[in-house]
Structure formats: C-alpha cells, structure tokens
Amino acid sequence: MCGTCAQGSCGGYMYIKSENYVSVVMLFHNDAGRVKEVVERYNRFFKEHFKYYEFIFVDNASNDDTVKLLKELNVKNTLIELPSEYKPAAAIEAGIDCAVGDYIYEIMDVAVDFDNSVFGDMYDACQKGNDFVYAVPKKSKLASRIFYYILNKNLHRRTHTKLTSSVCILSSRRGQNRVTSIGNRNVNRNIAYALVGLSCAYVDVDCSYRNRRGFFENFSLMIDSFIYYTSFITHALVCATMIFVAASLALGLYSIISYFCDEIVEGWTSTILYVSCGFAALFLVLSLIIKYLEHILKNTTNGGSYVYKNLTKNQSGEGNRSEK
C-alpha cells in the first residue's frame, strides 16, 4: 500500500491518499489496440492512491491510431508526439523532462501486463529511502539473462545490487536531479540509474517479459551498453588480437619447419581459411571502431537526445489534478 489507513467512524477503515505528486510517463508505439484499457486501468489505481498525479504520454512515431485514441481519453495528460522513432531510452527521456512530480514512474512498454499493486509496492520501497525502484519480471529471456550476467561482471563501477531486466522504474526527484547533474547520456536507463550512487531496490513482478524490439535493435543496445558502461568489448578485442597473433606466429613457424624438412606442403586450404578468418576479424574490429567513433561524435555535439513534433496538454479529463 502507498498510503496510510485510519479508523473510520463506522468502525471500518478508510484509505488516506498520498500527497506526494507523482508523474506517470508512458511510452507508446503502435499500441492502438491497448491504449484505452491500459490508461483507464492505471488511472483507477493512481486516482485511488494519490491526491496529485499526472500522466505524460510519449508517442514514439506511431503509424496507427494511437495518437488519435490518446487524445480522446477522458484523462488529464500531456501528450508528446515525436517526429520519428527514437530508441526507447531517448523517447522516454522526452517525457521525463516534462515531468514535475516528486516521483516518476517510467513505463517503457505498455504491452507488458502486470498487476496494479506493483505500483504501490514500488512506491513503498521508494519511501524507505530508495531513490530508484525497479519492477523486475520473474521470467525473462535467456539472452537477456546472459547479457546482464556479462554486464554485472564487467561494469566500470560496482553497484550494490545486480542489474537485470525491468518492466517499470520508479525514481525520486532527488534521483533524477543526480542523473541530470552527472550529465552522461542514458544509453540504458537501468544501468545509468544504478551507477549514480544512490540506493536502488527491486520489486518482483509475476509476468513473463519479452520486449518488442527487433534482433538488430536489441543487438545495438547490447553493444552500446557494453561500450558505455564496461570494458568488455575492449578486452574481447584484445583477446581476439592475441589469438590471431599467436596463429600468425604458429603458421610462420610451421612454414620454416616445412622448408628445412623438405616437406611438400599444399597448404592452400588452410591458408585461405586463415586469411578469411583474419579479414573477418579485421572487419569486426573496424566496425566496432566505427561504433566508438559514432558515440564520440554524438557525445561531443550539443544536440539533444530528441526533438518534439508536437506537445498537447489535455486538461478536460477527470481523475487527477495538475497542481498541488
């Protein structure tokens, strides 16, 4: 529960709403089929448990009726329309920058179905002194578990808790201020929040999480996270280089021995295989160097992570107040 209970005159109990201002940032992309049900369900919870709250909807360049349906909702909200599809971390940042709440819920994927009570459990954990609270699915894909295992082993700075997938994040205003003051680009918000040095907590969620990102998008996020937050890629490249150096020396030694022993060595197939593997490794190294240069370029430019196409405030709905 995220409030307190008091003895009522009828012998029962009445629920006292929290007076902290809460912002709920929700990211949408081609979610027309679930907009109404999800927003109304979440609105019932926050209306019941909080006196002051706001919804911030971020549409990540949907090409269906998502924006139209969001505008028709009878809920006070701020609707942000992005001109093109951004990576989720940048898209959700557009909503967070507009949030005014003391606490901010980040819902990256409205397709993930979990019980509303999770919001209350997260808020309770935040009230206990944790500036970031992650809603963690009990089941996640094997690839995700492997990724976070490698990540936790190779982080530049150790954290008090092990990072993992999340379906929702709750942060305090102090936590967001710390993230802003550090000024680093948030490639992966799960990792960025954990590395600012403030307390984090996890709340288990009974759901099976499968993100809707494609293979190449997931792969790009994985590489970006390894480059920004670990030395894993560097170590892997050094190991690969040493292996090919050792193979080169071994091949040279084998050629010398064959020459003095007057052995006839065809060697054509093995040479071609070696050259092929060498060039494959070379192109892999070059591609990762290009990736590093891309990140250097992005972080040395003054441009923001996103731009708005349109921002609309709907104050005609019922269910929440926009100001204290």
Disulfide bonds with the S-S distance in Angstrom:
none
